[in-house]
Amino acid sequence: MTIRVLFVCMGNICRSPMAEAVFSDLVKREGLAGQFEIDSAGTGNWYAGSPPHEGTQRVLREQGIAYNGTARQIDWQDLSTFDYVLVMDRENLSVLKRAMRNIPFEKLRASVHLFLEFAKNADMIAADEVSDPYYHGRFNETYATVSIGAQALLAHIRKQNNLLGHG
């Protein structure tokens, strides 16, 4: 069984590639890499084909997390192929919810959530949105938030799917 996880933000150059990289690193460290397919996308196509923002690249390098993906716009088929679609903020969640109305119910597979929902429900964090460092420049703060979200998400997925690993 492969669990497919997609992280979504607006442009796919700051938050969602950071979440993809952090979650992938966590899954690998937990001995679960072979059970996951992890990706990220943006609701917009402004940066399609571009590497992540330099701030995201810097933080990931500082944390020793490898990432070599490029930005892409979400393909609405993603909602029928991914198991979990984690959105960084309400604005982009609204975009996805509107798009989901155009997909036949029987073709929808994804469970769509705000990324921080699981961390908030576990009282690990008060926020329910990942603020955008593209606008505020606090990439280290975003990394800390994303790390908490990744831990909570993995705990949720492990419980829901009875996954074992080293952790």
BAMAR-140169 format. One record per atom (N, C-alpha, C, O): residue in one letter; x, z, y. Coordinates in steps of 0.02 Angstrom, whole numbers, plus 50000, padded with zeros to 5 digits. Atoms other than C-alpha are relative to their C-alpha. Layout:
AXZY/...
***
This chain:
M500425000049941/M500005000050000/M500445000050062/M500885004250069/T499655000249936/T500684995150170/T499525001950055/T498974999250060/I500404997849944/I500015004050322/I500254996350062/I500844996750079/R499815004249943/R500004992650474/R499805003550065/R499225005150076/V500094996349937/V500215000950645/V500214995650058/V500764992750058/L499865004049941/L500134992050813/L499935004450062/L499425007850071/F500014996449936/F500565000050981/F499864995050055/F500154989650056/V500215004749948/V499774992251136/V500055003250069/V499825008850080/C500024998149929/C500094993651323/C499844993650039/C499584988850010/M500205005849960/M499874981351465/M500474994149991/M500244988649974/G499545005650002/G501454970751466/G500464999749940/G500814994749931/N499594999650061/N502324976051304/N500754999950016/N501144996949979/I499284999549985/I503984979651391/I500245007250011/I500845008450011/C499804993049987/C503964998551423/C499745004649945/C500125006649900/R500284994850043/R502795010151330/R499914997949927/R500145001549882/S500145001850070/S502245000651174/S500634998349960/S500665000249902/P499405001050040/P503974994451122/P500385006649989/P500695007549937/M499694993450009/M504625012151151/M499655003749943/M499995006649900/A500384996650053/A503235019151041/A500144996849932/A500225000249882/E499845003650062/E503565005750910/E500685002349973/E500755003849914/A499324998250020/A505425010050906/A500045007349977/A500345008949926/V499984992950016/V505175028950906/V499635001449934/V499885005049892/F500394999050061/F503825028350771/F500374997049940/F500395000149887/S499625003150054/S504865016350665/S500595004449979/S500725005249919/D499444995650014/D506365027850679/D499775006349962/D500105008449914/L500284994050032/L505305043050631/L499804998549927/L499965002349882/V500215002150067/V504545034050481/V500604999049955/V500605001049897/K499395001250038/K506275028750424/K500335006649981/K500525007649923/R499694993450013/R506975046550440/R499595004049949/R499875008249913/E500444996450047/E505485052950339/E499984996649931/E499634999049886/G499985003450064/G505855040750197/G499384996049984/G499214994949926/L500635003550009/L504255030950224/L500024992750023/L499504989450025/A499965006749969/A504895014550297/A499694994549958/A499384990049985/G500265005250043/G504395004150147/G499244999949996/G498954995349968/Q500734999550004/Q502585009650167/Q499664997950065/Q499054998250070/F500275001749935/F502365003850347/F500214993250024/F500764990850008/E499835005849959/E502314988150451/E499815002250071/E499245004050084/I500104997349933/I502504992750635/I500174994750051/I500674991250045/D499915005249949/D502334981550788/D499735002650066/D499445008150069/S500304998449935/S501854981850971/S499804993650035/S500034988150018/A500255005849963/A500954970351092/A499735002450067/A499625008350078/G500304998649934/G500274969351268/G499334996650006/G499204991649973/T500645003349988/T498544965451328/T500094993950046/T499674989450046/G499855005749957/G499334953451454/G500584996049971/G500944998449927/N499465004350027/N500554939151425/N500564998950050/N500974994450041/W499515001049947/W501654941051581/W500714999849975/W501124996050001/Y499314999250023/Y503214945551482/Y500124997349930/Y500644998649901/A499945002550069/A502924936451316/A500704996949990/A500924992650029/G499345002550017/G504614932951236/G500575003850033/G501155002550017/S499484996249965/S505554945151349/S500195006349962/S499795009049924/P499804993650030/P506574960051290/P499665005750038/P499385004650091/P500284994349964/P505984977551337/P500335001050067/P500894998750079/H499744998049934/H506244984051513/H500675003649990/H500755007249940/E499344996850006/E508034989951542/E499945007549993/E500345010649958/G500094992750006/G507395007851563/G499825002049929/G500075007149905/T500174998650069/T506625007451390/T500604999049955/T500745003149912/Q499415001350040/Q508184999751316/Q500525005650008/Q500825007849960/R499524994649986/R509275013051400/R499825006449962/R500245009349929/V500224993850033/V508245027751335/V500084999449924/V500315004149892/L499935000850072/L508205020751159/L500735000249979/L500895003249928/R499284999750015/R510095017951161/R500255007250002/R500605009449957/E499784993049993/E510365035751224/E499775004349941/E500115009149923/Q500274996250057/Q509305042251079/Q500244997349933/Q500065000049880/G499745002950062/G510215031450952/G499484996349959/G499534995949898/I500545003650034/I508655021350911/I500094992550014/I500084990350071/A499925007249994/A508905002850877/A499334996650011/A498834998649982/Y500605004049990/Y507624990350941/Y500214993150025/Y500604992650073/N499825006749978/N507754971550957/N499394995450005/N499464989350003/G500615004049995/G505944965850975/G499934996950069/G500284998650116/T500175003149936/T505234955051112/T499255000650011/T498865001549964/A500704999149981/A503594956151205/A499574994449973/A499784988649967/R500505004950020/R502044947451142/R499325002550023/R499235008550034/Q500694998249982/Q500224947151191/Q499635001249934/Q499744997849884/I500404998650059/I499004954551068/I499614993849981/I499334990350024/D500415005350028/D498184941750957/D499385003649974/D499445008549937/W500604996350018/W496384946850932/W499915000449925/W499515004549901/Q499994999350073/Q496654943750746/Q500345006549979/Q500235009149924/D499664993650016/D497754959350754/D499495005449985/D499635009949945/L500524994950011/L496144969450758/L499704999549930/L499365004149908/S500255000750069/S495714962650586/S500565000649949/S500425000549889/T499454999450048/T497444964550509/T500375006750003/T500665008849953/F499674993549995/F498134981150575/F499515005549982/F498915005049994/D500414994250018/D497504997750509/D499905004650060/D499355007250071/Y500034995649942/Y497905007750666/Y500244996150061/Y500784993050060/V499805002849936/V497955001150844/V500005005750050/V499475008650064/L499924994349955/L498625014250965/L500144997450070/L500634993950082/V499985002649932/V498345010951148/V500265005550047/V500075011350040/M499664995149957/M499365019351285/M499565003150054/M499695008650077/D500424997349946/D497975021551415/D499294997349995/D499154992649957/R500715001850002/R496115020151446/R499864992950024/R499424989649998/E500115006849973/E496245004051546/E500104994849945/E499694990349937/N499875004950054/N497014994551400/N499545001249941/N499384996449905/L500494998650052/L495855003251278/L499344996450016/L499024993649971/S500605003449978/S494404996351379/S500054992549988/S499564989349967/V499885007250013/V495154978751367/V499894998549926/V499564993649908/L500085001250072/L495244980351178/L499285000949977/L499034997049937/K500704998850020/K493494987551161/K499564994150019/K499114992249981/R500395006049980/R492794972751259/R500144994249952/R499684990749932/A499825005550045/A493744960551148/A499695001149931/A499514996349897/M500274998550066/M493114969350992/M499274998049993/M499034996749938/R500705002150002/R491334964851039/R499924992849975/R499404990949950/N500025007150019/N491774946651003/N500244998849928/N500264993149906/I499765000750068/I492434950050828/I499455002549953/I499205008049961/P500514997850047/P491184950650685/P500195006749968/P500765007749948/F499884993350025/F491024968650624/F500365000049933/F500825004049922/E499715000150067/E491474964150446/E500744997950000/E501094998949951/K499305002149995/K493134956950506/K500445005250034/K501055004850031/L499614994749968/L493654972450603/L500295004749948/L499935007249905/R499664995550046/R494934982750509/R500295005950038/R500325011550012/A499614995149962/A495844992250644/A499595006150021/A499015005650040/S500244993849971/S495515010150689/S500355000550068/S500965001450070/V499705000449933/V495795009650878/V499935006750035/V499385009650039/H499984993449968/H496305025450971/H500485000050059/H500924995750064/L499474998549952/L497215031651123/L500575003049959/L500465007249916/F499414997850038/F498985034651058/F500065007649998/F500235010449946/L499904992849996/L499025052751116/L499415004149973/L499435010349974/E500594996450025/E497325057151041/E500175005249946/E499925010849948/F499844995550056/F498085064950885/F500435005850023/F500355011449998/A499594994649972/A499365075050984/A499575004850040/A499665010950037/K500444995849960/K498025081351102/K499555004249954/K499455010149966/N500434996450047/N496875086050957/N500375005549964/N500075010549943/A499594995050034/A498315095750878/A500305005050050/A500735009050032/D499754995649947/D498645104851043/D500764999550010/D501095004450026/M499295001149990/M500385097251052/M500154997750071/M500714998150094/I499925002849933/I500095089751224/I499325000250035/I498804999950002/A500634999849963/A498795090751362/A499764993050020/A499154991850024/A500175006749977/A498845072551417/A499684995949943/A499804997249885/D500255004650051/D497885058951328/D500204992850014/D500024988249977/E499735006749984/E498735044051412/E500765000550009/E501015005650032/V499285000549988/V500555038751416/V500084996650068/V499894990850077/S499925003049933/S500995036051599/S500524994449996/S500964994349953/D499615006250003/D501835019551638/D500645000550041/D500615000750103/P499374999549963/P503685020751683/P500174993750039/P500634993850081/Y499905006149961/Y503605002851748/Y499875001550074/Y500194998850119/Y500194998349932/Y502805010651902/Y500365006250026/Y500515006450086/H499704993849975/H503595027951911/H500745000849982/H501075005150011/G499294999850016/G505305025051831/G500255005849958/G500855006449946/R499794994150039/R505315041051727/R499994998449925/R499565000849888/F499975002250069/F505815033251562/F500145005749951/F499895005749895/N499864994350043/N506505049551491/N499375004149987/N499265006649932/E500644996350007/E504835058151523/E499544996249953/E499204999249911/T500415004150044/T503935043751439/T500245000649928/T499845001149881/Y499724999250068/Y505115045151290/Y499775006649969/Y499575006849911/A500204993450026/A504715063751272/A499274999949979/A499095002649926/T500725000550016/T502845060151276/T499894995849938/T499514997749894/V500075004550056/V502995045751154/V500245003349935/V499955002449882/S499744996550059/S504025056451034/S499495005049972/S499395005449911/I500534995350022/I502655069751028/I499434996149969/I499174998049916/G500545004250026/G501345056251003/G500174997249932/G499734996949888/A499795003050064/A502345048250861/A499975005249945/A499755003749889/Q500034994750050/Q502505064850769/Q499295001549980/Q499135002149920/A500714998550015/A500645068450783/A499674994249963/A499284995449916/L500295005850035/L500175050750731/L500224999949928/L499814998849883/L499765000250069/L501285051450577/L499685005549959/L499495004449902/A500344994550036/A500565068450529/A499284998049982/A499064999349926/H500695002250012/H498805061150545/H499984994849944/H499584995349898/I499995005350050/I499225045550444/I500205002749931/I499915000849880/R499794997050064/R500115055750310/R499425003749967/R499295002949908/K500564996150027/K498615067150290/K499444995349977/K499164996149923/Q500555004650016/Q497355052850292/Q500154995749938/Q499704993949901/N499815004450055/N498345042650164/N500385003449944/N500645000149899/N499644996250051/N499135056550059/N500714997549989/N500924996449932/L499325002650005/L500885050350099/L500515005649992/L500475010750026/L499454995350009/L502405059650038/L500644996650023/L500704990450020/G499345002549980/G504165057650103/G500475005949997/G500335010649960/H499574994150001/H505615069350136/H499785005350048/H500065010850046/G500154995249947/G504765078250280/G499425004549989/G499265008650031/
***
